[in-house]
Structures are given as C-alpha cells and as structure tokens.
Amino acid sequence: MTKIGIFFGTDSGTTRLIAKRIAKSLSKRLGEDRVAKPLNVNRIEPEDLLAYRALILGTPTYGEGRLPGIESETKEPSWLEFLPRLAGQDFTGIRVAVYGLGDQEIYPKHFVDGMMALHSHFAGLGAEMVGDWPIAGYEFKRSKAVRDGRFVGLALDQSLQPGLTDARIAGWLDLVVPKLLGEAAADVP
C-alpha cells in the first residue's frame, strides 16, 4: 500500500495551510494510514523524501518567479537551500505532484513560476511528474508553470481567489490520486 508524503516550503505559512488541507482531504479519501503528516523542507533530510513512492510538494512563488529561501528574503531556509542537497539522488520510480501559490494581480507575468522550478528539479532527478491542471479560471499574463496549455500542477491564488481553493484541491485530487498511486480511478475510494 503506497503512502503519500507531503512536503512544502513556506515563509508566511500559507503553503503549509494548503498542505494541511490537502492532507485532510486525502485522509478522508484514502484513510489516515495512507497519508503522511505534511512537513516543511527546512526540517527534513533528503532521505525523508526518498522514503515515499508518491509525493505532493508545495511552494509559493516569491517576487518575480523565485522559490522561497534566504536569497529570496525569507526568514528561514526553504526550497532554495534544500534542493541542492538532493544532488546525485535518484527519484526514478517516485511519482511527484506539485502545487504552487501565487498572486495573479501583483505578479501577472510570474504567476506560480516557482512551481515550475520545483517541477523541473524533480523531473531532472528522474521523478515521474503527474498532476497537471487547466488554466481556465485564472487571469494572468504569463507563467513558466504552463506547459502545453496547462499548469504543471495545481495553481492557487489565496489573495484573489481563496473561495475557489477547496473546489480546486478536490478536483485536482480527483485527477492526481490515481496517478500518484498508480491505480485506476475506480480503485481509489
């Protein structure tokens, strides 16, 4: 039985709150024994990620498309400090889905760009990336996280569209859980 690991980087805590909402929804769907407690990447080791065959990873986007980290003026280390620690690791056979937070109004030319940085990094380590999401319902000018007309993961805007978050999480999990677990949709409770 595959257990899903959930990891995030954050400074303000919003990405952590989304991770908790995702974990709660997954626990209702799959049972608590199939979902790990969400953890901040500033409190883990690379081996913690490699302990799972299915991962959900979250990140906000800082400024003009940056991942969170000291260089991005966060208070604590985050993805920018953690990702280099994964050098040489092999994520082959691990399925990874990403979610990203951004602001379509303040950063319409960099909306959820950080999500693409995370996606690209793990794809480069051999992970099987799953969980793309439609761009309909968003208003932005550009995003590095769009590939073939879809986001590479779940895009959320807690500033302008917080009322859509729960429905987006539910819809995304409907799509991504079977892919993460390598099961047919009918097999997922």
Summary of the structure (lengths in Angstrom):
residues: 189
radius of gyration: 15.2
end to end distance: 13.4
largest distance: 44.7
contacts: 655
relative contact order: 0.17
helix: 39%
strand: 19%
